[in-house]
Amino acid sequence: MTPQTFYEQLEAYGIALTDKQKKQFERYFDLLVEWNQKINLTAITEKHEVYLKHFYDSIAPILQGKITNEPIRILDIGAGAGFPSLPMKIIFPNLEITIIDSLNKRIQFLNLLAEALELTNVHFFHGRAEDFGQDKAFRQQFDIVTARAVARMQVLAELTIPFLTLNGRLIALKASAADQELDQAKHALTTLFAQVIESKDYELPNGDPRNITIVEKKKETPKKYPRKAGIPNKKPL
């Protein structure tokens, strides 16, 4: 997907990017490739692949009508090089984005990136989701949590649901159908008072399969969750 094809695809959804937004995506690509030589950010570095498999892939929640240009608080868990939240931020500047990542070098990259792209209302924190999930400054503070190919839903639910306000939503982006994963996650979701409200398979323009699953928080998360760092992964609910 060339940058031009990317813009045309967005226009088909009624999204016309300004010159500034186009330059932000160009600069994002340049910095991603440059920094990828210093720290491992992505295995995908070809321009057409980055625009398709990172930029276009990341904005699925916008294209599917799940996120609009309102000043809502979005937390992105394990965003790595800023996916999916920062491409969404470029398109919808009113979003307030917080990213938590366990690798400090990636946080350094994100700070530099945000400055270069002149992004405002973006916040980056180094640490584990399990620790931040027990911090009052973060717990139950977000309207939406996004996660792209982070973990199985059984584990992901415990890492994300505690951050959501009541009726807040987890938007999980996956590379493939999620039926079996959701079946395995039933106990975890029940324990955390959360419910799957939608799970939809779709394709990228090149035919690659994708899934978007939306989970809604129905009641306050029990205080013991998330458990200590590493435990959700070793002993899933």
N, C-alpha and C positions, 0 to 999 in steps of 0.2 A: 504494500500500500504506500504509494508516494504521498508526500505532504498534500499535494493537490487533490488526490483521490480522497484523502482523509477529510479535507475541507468540504468536498462535494458530498461525501457520505453524511456529514453533519447537516449540511444544507437540506438534504432530503428529509431530515427530522425537524426542519425549521430552525436550525441553529446556524446563524451566520457569524463567523468569527471576525473580529476586527483585526487590523494590521498588527496592533499591539499583541493580541492573543496569538496570532500566527508566529510572531517573533518570539514569544515566550516558549512556544513548543519547539521552535528551532534551537533556541538557547538551551532548553532542557536537554534535547538530544545531544548537542555538542558537549555539555558538561557531563552528561551520563557517560559518554564514550571516553572522555578525557579522564574522569575519575575512576573509571572501570579498570584503567591500567595500574592504578595505585591500590585500590581495594576492590574486592569481588562484589560488584553490585548486580550484575546480570550476565547471563550467557548469551543474551541476544544483543547484538551491536550493529547489525546491518540496518541502515536507515529505514528501508521499507518494512522490515520486521519490527523495529521499535515502534513505528507509527501504528502498525496493526496489532501486535501482540502485547504492547505495553499501553500506548496512548488510547487507541480505540477500545481495547479490551477493558481498560480501567473505567471508561465512562459509561459502561453498560447501565448502571443505576439511573443515569440521566436519560439515556436513550429509551429505557424501559419505563420512564415516567415515575420513578421511585424517589427521585431527589429533584427539587426545584431550586430556583435562585433566591432562597430565603436565608436569613441569618440564623440557621440552625447550627447546633454544635455537633460536629462529627468527630469521632475518635477512630483512628486507623491503627489497627494492631499489627505489628510486624510488617510495616510498610516497606521495609528495605529501602529502595531508591525512590520511595514516595508514591508507590502504586497501591491502591487506585485513587487515593484522595487528592493528590496534587494536580493531575490532569482535570479532575472534576472542579477543583478550585480555580484553575485557569478559565474554564468555561463559565462557571458560576462564581464570580468574585465575592458574593455576599456570604458564602459558606465560611464558617469558622472551623478551622481544621486543627486537630491535635494528633500528633503521631508519637507512639511509644515504640521504641526499638531497643533490642538488647545489645546491639553493637554500637559502641560510641563513635567509631569511624563513620558509620552510616549517618549518625546524627550530625556529625561535622559536615558531611556532604550536604545534608538537607538544609542546614543553616546557610551554607554558602549558596546553594541553589535558590532558596527563598529570597535571599538578598539580591542575587543576580536577576531574578525574574520580577523583583519588586512586589512580592506577595505580602499582603498584610493579613493580620488575624490568623497567623499560623504559629503553632507552638510545638516544639520538639523536645522529647524527654527520653533520656537514656535509662533503661532498666527493664525489669520483667513485668509483664502484665499481671502476674499473680500478686506482686507486691503493690503495684499501683491500685489494683482492684480492692485492696483493703484500706486505702488512703481516702479519708473523707473529702479531700479536695478533688478527687476523681470519681469516687464511687457514686453512682446514681446521678451523674452530672451531664450525661450526653443523650441527645435525641436519637442519634444513629451511631452504631459502631459498624465499620466496614472491615472486611478481612478478605484478602485475595490469596487463595491457595496457601493458607497458613497451617491448618490442621484439620483432622477429621471433626465433624460436627460434635461428636461425643466429647471431644477435648475442647474444641473451639467455644462451645456454649459456656463452659465454666470460665474460660479466659475473658469472655466478652459481656455476658449478660449482667454481671454485677455493676458494670459501668453505666448501664442504661437507666434513664428515668422510667417511671411507670408508663407503660404503653410505648416505650421507646423500641426501636427495631434494630436487630442485627441484619445487615445485608452481606451475605457470604457469596463470593464469586468463586466458582469452581471450574475445573477444566473438563468435567464430565458429569454425567447424570448422577443424581444424589440419592436415589431411592433407597439403596442398600444402606448407605451412610445414615440416612434419616431414621431408618428402622433401628439401627444399632444405637441411635442417640435418644430413643424414646424415654428411657429411664432418666437420662441426664436432664432432658428438657422438662420432664415432670418434676424432678427434684428442684430445679431452678425456677419453677413457676413460669415457664416460657412455652410458647406454642408456635409451630410452623404455620404461617398463614398463606405462604405461596412458595412453590418450587417449580421453576420453569426452565426447560431446556431450550437452547437457541444456538445459532451458529454465527461465527464471525464471517465477514464477507468472503473469506477464502474457503469456507466450509468446515473449519475446525469446530468441534462441539464444545459448548459451554453450558453452564448452569448458574442460575441466580436463585438463591434461597433466602427467604425473608422470615425471620423469627421475631415474634412480639413478646415483650415482657409483660406478664399479666399481674404479678404480685411482687412485693419486695423480696429480693434475694436473701435467703437465710444467711446469717452473719458469718457462718463458717466457710462460705465460698467467696472467692476462690481459695483453695487450699494453698499451702506453701509452694514456692517455685519448684517446678519439676514434677510435683506429685500428680497434677492432672494428666500429664503425658504418660507417666508410669502406671498410674492406677485410674484409668478413666471411670467416670461415674457409670 
